[in-house]
């Protein structure tokens, strides 16, 4: 299996040794530091068994690349740990490897190594993504300052709505809206081009995996600040509005749904021009949604009044 499907994915990576050794080696340019991230996706938690295998592969890789993007890092390569359930046969593995190959070509990276095993349980894919950045330039969760502005890329809630569609909601949706929402759930878009510009203006940053409110809460916690989000400014797509509407219930659901893999970041008001330049350079929409203040936690505001948020996002345990 390794020789047939995965060794070809390492071709061109000098430290991978054709996946014929126990380790891989990396040589970073002078002045660069390594950025590492590991995330697993699990059957019936992050994907469904009948999802296309190539899209499962792409999601597994992209959710990790998204974290590198939010730190300002450029991807180098990745390690793969694949625990195959009894139902995943040779054809499935072939399609899975094809998905990885397509994303490798798109993002300019290679498989560096990993592990394959069988499991009597659910299929699990764990990927460790490796990236590099100029030493000392990694954008952390800590760093948000009182007076900073809060920004988010793209639109929020589409992946959560896509999951809802796969579970049976949205029977009256158009084919276009249905496909758009499902695609956001199955194949996230890591914002790598925009992420590489973050060190020029961001004070704190992360990618949105558990939900906008929950993940902004991580910045607020480690930066020891309060983040106030204007509900009316949270960017919602027309496809999301077609299934959930545009009211406050839809906003709260979108802001707590998770799986967006957009970048949320803070920056001082003086950085507005730099943010705008990054938007023009990358073509990625960015919306100013709030402000950093004194206090703790995250508050969602509607015309200045707090909006009840029953749960802030996805809970892992």
Secondary structure, 3 states (H helix, E strand, C coil): CHHHHHHHHHCCCCCCHHHCCCCCCCCCCCCEEEEEEEEEEEECCCECCCCCHHHHHHHHHHHHHHHHHHHCCEEEEEEEEEEECCCCCHHHHHHHHHHHHHHHHHHCCEEEEEEEEECCCCCEEEEEEEEEEECCCCCCCCCCCCCCEEEEECCCCHHHHHHHHHCCCCCCCCHHHHHHHHHHHHCCCCCHHHHCCHHHCCCEEEECCCCHHHHHHHHHHHHCCEEEEEHHHCCCCHHHHHHHCCCHHHHHHHHHHCCCCCEEEEECHHHHHHHHHHHHHHCCCEEEEEEEECCCEEEEEECCEECCCCCCCCCCC
